[in-house]
């Protein structure tokens, strides 16, 4: 029983560390300009800003971020199906 409580505490600690890392990644930003198009992306690989010929395009930002989220879900599912991912790490729990 004590082992399960200890494991649960470890999982909570890992979750907290992951959330802290996610916050730090969100703060990392890079902006690139190419042929009149300026794109800003953060460390979570989310597009924050797209400016084309001086105009910001929120619909394009949303479309790209939705596509990225979908492909991340599919990649995570594939990793789980192949025995990897978090479930592979937590088999002992």
N, C-alpha and C positions, 0 to 999 in steps of 0.2 A: 504493500500500500504506500509506504514511504517513497519507494522508487517512482511510483506514478505521480506523486505530488512533486517530487524533484524534477521529473521529466516535464511536467506541466509548467513549472517555474522556468525551466530552460527554454521551453517554447515561447513563453511570454517574453523572456529576455531577448530571444532571437527576433521576435516580432517587433519589439521596441527598437532594436538595432536596425532592422530593415526599414522601419518608418523614418528613423533619423537619417539613414543613408538616402532614402528617397527625397527627403527635404533638401539635403545637401546637393543632390543631383539636379533638383529643380532650380537651384540657384546658379548652376553652371549654364552659361549661355554663349552662343556664338552666332555671329551675323556674317553672312556671305552675300556678296553682290556679284551678279553675272548678267551682262547684257541688259541692264536696266531693271533687273529683278533682284530685290533684296529679301533675304529669308533669314529669320531668327529662329533658332532651335535651342531647346534647353537640354540638360543632361539626362532627362527622362525620355529623350528622343521625341518630344512633342513640339510641333511647329507653333510658335507663339505669334509670329508676324510674317506676313508676305506683303511686300509693296512692289507693285508693278507699275512702272512709269509714274511714280509718285502717288498712286492710289493703293490703299490697303484693301485686301480682299479677304474678308472674314469667311465667306462661303467656301473659298478654296482651302483656307486653314482648317475649317471644320471637316471638310471632305477628306483631306489628307490625314488628319488625326483619327477620324473614324476608321479609315482603311488601315492605319498602323495598329490600332487597337484590335481590329479583327484578325490581322495577320499574327499578332502576338498571341491571341487566344488559340489560334490554330497551331502555332508553333508549340505552345505550352501543352496542348492536348497531344500533339505528336510525341513530345518528350515523355509525357505520362504513359502513353501507349507503349513506348519503347523501354519502359522501366526506369526512366530517369526522373528528373525533377525532384520536387520536395518529398513526394511519397517514397522515392528510392532512398533518400537520405534518412527518412523517419521509420524505416522498416523495424528497427529495434524498439520503437516506442509502443 
